Each structure stands twice: as structure tokens, then as C-alpha cells.
Amino acid sequence: MEHKKNIYFLGIGGIGMSALARYFHAQGYMVSGYDKTPSPLTNKLQQEGILVSFNDAIEDLNPIYVEHKAGVMVVYTPAIPSNNVLLNFFKNDGYSLAKRAEVLGMVTKQTTNLSIAGTHGKTTTSSIVATILLYSEKQFSAFLGGISTNLGSNYFYQKGIGEQHISVTEADEFDRSFLKLSPDYAIVTSTDADHLDIYGKKEDLEQSYIDFSELVTNPTCRLYAKEYANNIEGVSYSASDKSADYYAVVTSKSGKGTHFSIANTVGEEEIVDLYLNLPGHHNLENAIGATLMTLKAGVSLEAVRNGLANFKGIKRRFEYVLDTDKIIYIDDYAHHPSELRAIISSVRDLYPTKKITAVFQPHLFSRTQDFMAEFAHELSQIDELLLLPIYPARELPIVGVTSEAVLEKISLKNAKCVAKENVLTELQNKEIEVLLTLGAGDIDRLVSPIQEYYGS
């Protein structure tokens, strides 16, 4: 990388890619990139002085990337389709190319790396870890898969390198990317089946998580959630299972938060006087993993307590958009049946007497095909549903895999398929008590207009 002064990102608007782009821009590199459509993330990059193009035409490239290709590194994401004009130009013209995970591995290799993987929970756990470090005296950087409210970004950097510098990385399991990292401490939050279009079968996905955890040579520095990732050789934790090495003891609940301690079966002293300022059983489990990881990495218990108590959450992860006497509106990234189950059950626990209306956008044809029955089951647990068309991302349609096919399996009278542009009109004709917008595609574009309508 030392000979590459110009970095071009293909898919720069992705949550992980934009964090890396910010890192290199802060280090003084010339950074540009391409993405398919504008978004709040690309707007932010442009505001920070990074050039972003939404046209994949070669003639739109800055001449420096064409005339001085020996000094150019092209970073790309698997979300970029293989027929992308720029990707093929760079490949065929002899440029140095690297996947995002490879570059992230290079950037963090000389640091003490705290890496968090898992089908669900990795973004929240990573963000809690980063927030705890924010309250510590440790020098650190963070590359997150979501916008941390505490950090105000998906990226944080304090200048420094070497083992005294801690890096926090969210480790992506897609196409085995996380095997390019060099973690010193690792968490696996869950190994639920996903990305079966890549892995083929659940067992192969589970093996990749085992391989990831074993990148950490010391088993006592490998952490895993007992209920959801029990094939890992390491230290187990749980929000409820008392047979885990470490488990939560809830002492009381206060508003949307939880007072708890962490007991153990390994003969250590109980970790007491903890408070997580976030609702949900699944978030309590994420907090336990983050607590154990940071304590093992030498962070003080005082910093852990402060980080947990002051954690403000992540954009699109159980995010309260509105919380008034008239309406409760929560936006969440949930795009897997297990994630839907977690948020719906948490909302039910918080608001047992209120009607729940959800707008859900399925993400990927392959995921919808693999889990159609499971999606239908979880969506049947709410009171009222608006189902959007499947967001394709990198995929082409699959015959018979549609939102209408999911709807047919849903045992809910008040459910219908609607176009995204008609959602607000549909909602205006309903009596809303608790509203959820759910999905990993572009459903987040609905948040502002919905907020504006109900918040006015």
C-alpha cells in the first residue's frame, strides 16, 4: 500500500467501504469512488471532500487514475456485479485490485485487533465495543457496519499504530471475507444460516465461523454466544443460559434499559453494577460479549460501565424515530427471520397492549427463497403488515420468488403487498400505534417522509 497514493473504491457507498474510504482520506490519500445511486452515505463522503461518481463510464474517471495506474489501488466489494464496466476495465488493464476485507486486514494487522462476526448482532456488538473504548484511555480505531450514534459515524480513528493501538472491526462472513483479518480477540455472535447462495449449506457456513475464530491462537480470547454459535472452541456467554461460561443476571429494568451483572461458571468474581441503555434480550447478549471482549483486552471496568450506560445505539438498529403519546415508530435493519423474531418479540415485550404495524422489505431473492416459510411465520406475529417488493441488491430475479409468494404463506388477515411509493398513503388510512419499518434494502428512504408526516 505504501506505493499506492490513489485509492479508488468500487461500491464506495456501502457501509463498510465508506468507512475504509474515510480512513484513507484521513491518511492523506487521494480517494474517489463509484456507486450505483446517491445515498446519505455518499452525500456525507462528498461533504468530506471525497469525489463520488454514479456513472460507471470509463471516461468519467479522474485522469490521474488512468494515466498513473501504477500508483492506484482499486478496492471493490462483492456487491459489485461481475459485468460492471469499471470493474472489468480495472481487471483487464492491469490495475492492483483488492477486496474490502483484504484491505481492512492490511490496515489493522499491526494493531491489537478486536473482531466481531456473526449472522446477527455483530454491528451492535462492535458499536458497543467502540463506545466502551471511547470511555477508556485506549487509543483506537473502529470500522463499523452501521452508524454509531455515539461516534456519529461508521468510522473512528485516533492516530497511532502498533500493539498499543486497538482496532475494532466488524467481520463480514459474506464470501468468507473475514478470513482475511488477523484478530487478536474475536466474538462470534451467531452462526444462523444465511448467504446459502455462497456457502451452499449451513454446515459450510458454520465451519467458516470456526475457521474465523481459530485465527485467534489463544482460545480464551475467542468468545461466542452459547445459544447461537455453540460449535466454537472458546469462551461462551449468554443472556439467559446459566450453563454458559458467563451469563447475565438481570437485577431490574428501568425504562428501555436493563440493570444486570455477569455471573460465571469458571470461578471468577461476578461483574456487577452494569446498566445497558438499550432494550431487548438480544441486545443484552450483545452487551455481555462486548463487556467480556473489552475487559480481556485490558479496558477498565469503569470504562465498561460508562460505555454501556451511555450507549445510544446505532442508526437502523432498534432506532426510535418517534416516541410520543400518539405514535411509537421504530426503524430496524432486520432482514433475516431470526432478526425479525428478535425485534418483534422485543417490541411485544415493551408494548404488550398496542397494535403493531410493520412495513417489511425482503432483501435478496436467494435469501427469500431459502427462508420463505420462516419469513412468513415471523411476519405472522404482528398485527398489520405492508409487504414491499423484494430488494434485489446484486441479484437477478428467481422464478416464483416474490413478495406475493411470501404473502400467500402469511397467516395474517391484515397483510398486503404494496409498492414503496404507496406506503405513506396506505399508512395514512390506518390507525397506527406502534410502527416498524424493517429491511436492509432502500426502505430507509421512507423513514424521513414517515417521520415528517407523523411528527408534524
PENORHU-V179135 format. One line per field, one symbol per residue. phi: phi as a letter, one per 40 degrees, with the letter a starting at -180 (. if undefined). burial: 1 if it has 9 or more other ideal C-beta (glycine too) atoms within 8 Angstrom, else 0. Layout:
# PENORHU-V179135
phi: ???
burial: ???
This chain:
# PENORHU-V179135
phi: .ccbbbbbbcgcccccccccdcdccccgccbbabacacadccdcccccgccbbbbccccccddccccbcccbbbbbbcccccccccdcccccbgccbacdcccccccbccbccbbbbicbgccccdccdccdcccbcccababbcacccccgacaaabdiagccccbbbccccdfgdccccbccbbbbcabdcafccccgadcccdccccccccccccdcbbbacccbacbccibcaacaccccdbacbccabbgcbbcabbcabbgccccbgbbbcachdccccdccdccccccccgccccccdccccbcbgbdgbfcccbabccabbbbacdabdcccdccccccdccbcbccbbbbbbdbgccccccbdccddcccccccabbbcdcccfcbcdbdgbaccccdccccaccbacbcdcbcccccccbccbbbbbbibcbcccccccccccccc
burial: 000101111111111111111111100010111110000011111100010111000000100011011001111111010001111111000010111111111111001111111111111111111111111101011111111111101111000000001111111110011111101111111111011110100001110111111011000011111101100101111110100101111100000011111111100001100111111111111111111111111010001111111110110111101100001111111111111111111111001000111111111111111111001111111101111111110010010010101110110100111101001101100001111111101010011001101100
